[in-house]
Amino acid sequence: MSTSPIEREDLNFDLADRLHKSLRVAGKSASQIAEDLGAHRNTVSNYLAGRTTPEPRTLKGWALATGVPLSWLESGNLDPRGPGDGGALRSVASVGAIRAAIAEVTGRDIDMVTFAVLVEAIGQRDEATLAKASFTAWILATASGFDAKSLGIADSVVPAYVDSDRLAEELREAVERCAIRDSNPKPAD
């Protein structure tokens, strides 16, 4: 029986390998990450098999959803800044707590790709992107503890029937509740 020699590049970890590893580290399945990203399960399977490459904004969402550094997903190099949001939201509350609080208070879930795009826009003070996202950007900025006005998001994006001060307070309280829930996992049965 003959075996063919192994090529050096066959031993290198590629993006598909890092995507698999990030799921394993986060304890997530392909179906769970597909749901987090708002993507089809088949699309995620194609990423994991190396058949297609995720767009940069999808990689940012993947990094946020799994908690691995974006730089590591992209290149295999570790960047001390931390998970995909560059650390911008980590000091306020966990990404999961912020998303859960938004869903709890507004009934709206923000998929990780949208979340990543808005987090980057907030971090870079990208007023054009934030203006396009309008109310969703206001909700995320407010839930994350930022002053939406200082980010160039006017209160006028909030629908007239919504009390923006009350909603902001509800979001802050929900983030606190969800952060406490995240830090106190339920014991195993």
FENSUL-V64102 format. One record per residue. N is the residue number from 1. RES is the residue in three letters. PHI is phi as a letter, one per 40 degrees, with the letter a starting at -180 (999 if undefined). Layout:
{{N	RES	PHI} {N	RES	PHI}}
//
This chain:
{{1	MET	999} {2	SER	b} {3	THR	b} {4	SER	c} {5	PRO	c} {6	ILE	c} {7	GLU	c} {8	ARG	d} {9	GLU	c} {10	ASP	c} {11	LEU	c} {12	ASN	c} {13	PHE	c} {14	ASP	b} {15	LEU	d} {16	ALA	d} {17	ASP	c} {18	ARG	c} {19	LEU	c} {20	HIS	d} {21	LYS	c} {22	SER	c} {23	LEU	c} {24	ARG	c} {25	VAL	c} {26	ALA	c} {27	GLY	g} {28	LYS	b} {29	SER	c} {30	ALA	c} {31	SER	c} {32	GLN	c} {33	ILE	c} {34	ALA	c} {35	GLU	c} {36	ASP	d} {37	LEU	c} {38	GLY	g} {39	ALA	b} {40	HIS	c} {41	ARG	d} {42	ASN	c} {43	THR	c} {44	VAL	c} {45	SER	d} {46	ASN	c} {47	TYR	c} {48	LEU	c} {49	ALA	c} {50	GLY	g} {51	ARG	c} {52	THR	b} {53	THR	b} {54	PRO	c} {55	GLU	c} {56	PRO	d} {57	ARG	c} {58	THR	c} {59	LEU	c} {60	LYS	c} {61	GLY	c} {62	TRP	c} {63	ALA	c} {64	LEU	c} {65	ALA	c} {66	THR	b} {67	GLY	g} {68	VAL	c} {69	PRO	c} {70	LEU	d} {71	SER	d} {72	TRP	c} {73	LEU	d} {74	GLU	c} {75	SER	b} {76	GLY	g} {77	ASN	c} {78	LEU	c} {79	ASP	b} {80	PRO	c} {81	ARG	c} {82	GLY	h} {83	PRO	d} {84	GLY	d} {85	ASP	c} {86	GLY	g} {87	GLY	g} {88	ALA	d} {89	LEU	b} {90	ARG	c} {91	SER	c} {92	VAL	c} {93	ALA	a} {94	SER	c} {95	VAL	d} {96	GLY	c} {97	ALA	c} {98	ILE	c} {99	ARG	c} {100	ALA	c} {101	ALA	c} {102	ILE	c} {103	ALA	c} {104	GLU	c} {105	VAL	c} {106	THR	b} {107	GLY	g} {108	ARG	b} {109	ASP	c} {110	ILE	b} {111	ASP	c} {112	MET	c} {113	VAL	c} {114	THR	c} {115	PHE	d} {116	ALA	c} {117	VAL	c} {118	LEU	c} {119	VAL	c} {120	GLU	c} {121	ALA	c} {122	ILE	c} {123	GLY	c} {124	GLN	c} {125	ARG	f} {126	ASP	c} {127	GLU	c} {128	ALA	c} {129	THR	c} {130	LEU	c} {131	ALA	c} {132	LYS	c} {133	ALA	c} {134	SER	f} {135	PHE	c} {136	THR	c} {137	ALA	c} {138	TRP	c} {139	ILE	c} {140	LEU	c} {141	ALA	c} {142	THR	c} {143	ALA	c} {144	SER	c} {145	GLY	g} {146	PHE	c} {147	ASP	c} {148	ALA	d} {149	LYS	c} {150	SER	c} {151	LEU	c} {152	GLY	g} {153	ILE	b} {154	ALA	c} {155	ASP	c} {156	SER	c} {157	VAL	c} {158	VAL	c} {159	PRO	d} {160	ALA	d} {161	TYR	c} {162	VAL	b} {163	ASP	c} {164	SER	c} {165	ASP	c} {166	ARG	c} {167	LEU	c} {168	ALA	c} {169	GLU	c} {170	GLU	c} {171	LEU	c} {172	ARG	c} {173	GLU	c} {174	ALA	c} {175	VAL	c} {176	GLU	c} {177	ARG	c} {178	CYS	c} {179	ALA	c} {180	ILE	c} {181	ARG	c} {182	ASP	c} {183	SER	c} {184	ASN	b} {185	PRO	c} {186	LYS	c} {187	PRO	c} {188	ALA	c} {189	ASP	c}}
//
